[in-house]
Amino acid sequence: MEKIRCNWCEKDDLYRNYHDNEWGVPVTDDKKMFEFLLLETFQAGLSWYTILAKRENFRIAFNQFDYHLIAKYTPEKLEELLQNPGIIRNRLKIAASVSNAQAYLKVQEEFGTFCNYIWGFVHHKPLVNHWKNMAEIPAKTELSDTISKDLKKRGFKFVGSTVVYAHLQATGIVNDHLVGCWKYHHGVI
């Protein structure tokens, strides 16, 4: 029997694999959480599919998403990234990756882990929505507004409410799998 999925992911196998194996699965590892945060900030204004297609290029270009290293990137490294055709070559987003890595480290100092910080907004338990169709799913919520404001206050960039909501969905803090999707009933709740 074929799996019924959220219809946004039926474009091709890249999207289906991402949906089936990652999207909405609770992330509690700081390195993985930073990977999603970095990719989401580059996605601002673009499709997630574009980012997924370039994900491995980002992984190589950004030292396996090692935020300790990214926080120390030099102007020369930023120029090198601007010349890399495998990633999104946006000067402001590339610079934001450094300031976001630095802010990430500060959050870790304050909360022990970034995951402890961000999961604290939902009392360390995923919010499970019960959407029947894609039109019901919001682009942002009061929760993403709150987190976005707090992240910006902490020095993060490219973390508007819509980007934050997409991050919450991707990392399983918010479960927005449709009620009819197999993942709604298996694996993430």
KOLTIBA-713969 format. One record per residue (C-alpha): residue in three letters; x, y, z. Coordinates in steps of 0.05 Angstrom, whole numbers, plus 5000, padded with zeros to 4 digits. Layout:
N
AlaXYZ;...
# end
This chain:
189
Met500050005000;Glu502650684981;Lys503951185037;Ile499551795040;Arg503852415051;Cys502953155061;Asn501853384989;Trp507353914990;Cys512653364986;Glu510252984925;Lys514653364876;Asp520152834874;Asp524252344916;Leu528552904947;Tyr522353214978;Arg519152544996;Asn525452295031;Tyr526052955069;His518752915089;Asp519052185109;Asn525652205147;Glu526752905174;Trp521053415170;Gly517453445236;Val522052955272;Pro523953265339;Val531153515338;Thr534753525405;Asp541953555380;Asp544954255377;Lys549154115315;Lys543053875276;Met538854455302;Phe544154945277;Glu544254615209;Phe536754725202;Leu537355445228;Leu542955605178;Leu539155295121;Glu532655645140;Thr536056325142;Phe538656205071;Gln531755985050;Ala528656665067;Gly525256895003;Leu526756244966;Ser523655554962;Trp525655025012;Tyr526654554953;Thr532155014927;Ile535754954994;Leu534854204999;Ala537754114929;Lys543954504952;Arg544354225022;Glu550553795012;Asn554054394980;Phe552254805041;Arg554954235086;Ile561654255051;Ala562055015045;Phe560155125119;Asn564754615151;Gln559454085164;Phe555254635198;Asp560254685254;Tyr557955335288;His564355375329;Leu568255455264;Ile563055885229;Ala563156375287;Lys570556495272;Tyr569956585196;Thr574457135170;Pro572757645116;Glu576957225068;Lys572656615083;Leu566357025071;Glu569057245003;Glu570656514987;Leu563456325002;Leu560956894958;Gln564656564900;Asn561655864913;Pro556455714859;Gly553955114899;Ile550655544953;Ile546156154955;Arg551056724944;Asn547757274984;Arg552657715020;Leu547857895077;Lys545857165089;Ile553056935088;Ala554957475138;Ala548857285180;Ser551456565184;Val557356825224;Ser553457285270;Asn548156745280;Ala553556245299;Gln556356735349;Ala549356865378;Tyr548156115379;Leu554256015423;Lys551756565471;Val545056215477;Gln548655565493;Glu552555925548;Glu546156175578;Phe541755565571;Gly546654985568;Thr544354795498;Phe540755165443;Cys535654605441;Asn534154725515;Tyr532855455498;Ile528355355438;Trp524554755464;Gly523255155527;Phe518255575488;Val513754955482;His515454665551;His519754135517;Lys513853795485;Pro512053835410;Leu505854235392;Val501553765350;Asn496654095303;His490953745269;Trp490754045199;Lys486453705147;Asn489254075086;Met495154515069;Ala490855155065;Glu489755105141;Ile497255125158;Pro499455825177;Ala505856155152;Lys507156425222;Thr503956415290;Glu504156785356;Leu509356275379;Ser513856415319;Asp512857165329;Thr515157095401;Ile521256665384;Ser523057115325;Lys523057735370;Asp527257385422;Leu532357125371;Lys533057825341;Lys534058115410;Arg539757605419;Gly543057825355;Phe540457325304;Lys539057555233;Phe534257305179;Val529757005232;Gly523157325216;Ser516856985241;Thr515756595176;Val522856335176;Val522256145250;Tyr515655785238;Ala518755385182;His524455215229;Leu519654995284;Gln516154535233;Ala522554245206;Thr525454085274;Gly519153775302;Ile517754315354;Val511254405316;Asn508153795282;Asp504454045221;His503753375185;Leu496653335157;Val491852875194;Gly491552415133;Cys499152355128;Trp502451715151;Lys507552125191;Tyr501852435232;His500251745258;His507251425258;Gly514051655279;Val513352365302;Ile507852375355;
# end
